[in-house]
Amino acid sequence: MRLLELTEPVMLTISVNDYAMEAQRLMAQQQSGWIVVLEGLQMIGVVFAQELGALPPATLNDLDVREYLRPFPLTVSSDVSIEEAKRQLIRSGLDFMAVMENNQPIGILTLASLEQKRLQQRQAG
């Protein structure tokens, strides 16, 4: 299995200048747990639905996406092994990383997706 098979591709994007309410609306509409934040054409980070969902809905109209942006502090090339990517995540103490190809983020790898795959492999065999 390749790392790209566990990577969630970038499907949703939002401008860093938009409001948190718009990010939440887009994620709900697409049933996504996260949205990539753009500054111009550059991907600069991610906002997670779980974090916005913990806020009172009325406050989301006044909050910029920037306030909930989690930058990509950890990146990994799409050609590294799954084991190496997991080691890097665990060592960093983070729960997600950007998967890069040609110096651009192409998706997100989460500890949850790695654990889910491990459980599926255990159950299968």
N, C-alpha and C positions, 0 to 999 in steps of 0.2 A: 504494500500500500504506500502511496506517495503522500507527501505533506499536503499537496493541493487538494486531495480528496477529503481532507478534514477541514479545509479552509472555507470559511463562509465568504462568498464573493461580495464585493462592494456592489450593492444594489440600490441603496438609498443614500442620497447626499443632500446636504443643506448648507447654505451659506453661513459663515461665522457671524454675519450681521443679522440673521433671522432671530426670531423669538423662540423660546423654549416650547411654547404652545404649538407652534408650527411643527417642530421636531416631533413632539408627542403625537400630533394628529397624523403625520406621515407614517410614523412607526406603527400606530394602531391600524391605520388603513392597510398597510402592507403586512401586518402581523410579524413585525421584525423587532428584535430585542435591542437593536442598535442602529445608529445612523452615522455616516461619515460626514465630518465637517470640512468644508472647503473654504479656503481663502483664495479667491480667484479660481484658478484651476488646480491649485496645490492642495492635496489632502493633508490636513494638519492634526487631525485627531478624531475622536469618536465620542458620541453621547449615548448612554445606555438608558433604555426605557425604564428599567427598574429604578434608577436614580430619580428620574422625573416623576415617576408614579408615586413616589413617597412624599411629594410636595402637594400642598393644597392647590387644587386646579385653578383657583382664582389668581394665584400668584404667577402662574406660567405666562400670562399675557404681558407681564412687565419685565420678565427675565430674559436676558440675551442667552443664546445658545453658548456663547463664550464662557459664561459662568459655570457651565456643567461639562465643558470640554475636557476630555481626558486625552492629552497628547499621546502620540505613539512613542513612548519612552524606550520601547524595545522592538526591534525589527529582526526579521530573519529572512534569509533568501529562500525562495521557493524550492530550491534544490537540496536543502539540508534534509537529513533524515528526521523522521517523526520523533525518534528517541532523543536526538540532539535538541530539537525544538522544545520538547518537554523538559529536558534538563535545564535549558536556558530560562524557561518560564519559572520553574521551581526555584532555581538559584536566585532569580530576580525578586521573587516574592509577589510578582504580578499575576493577574488572572487572564491577561490577554496580550497579544502581540500582533503587530502588523506583518503580513507576509508580503515580501517585496519581489518584484520582477522588473528588471531594467530600471532600478532606483525609484520605482513607483509602488505604493501600496496597492495590492490587487485583492486583498481580503484580510480577514481577521481570523486568527487561531485562538481559541479559548481553552483554558484548562478543562472547562465543562465538556467541550467537544472531544478532547483527548480521553477524558474519563469515560464518557459515554461509549466511545469506540472500544476501550479496554473491557468494559462490562459486556458489550456485544460479543467480543472475542471469547470471553470466559464462558458465556452462555452457549455459544456455538460449539465449543469444543473442549 
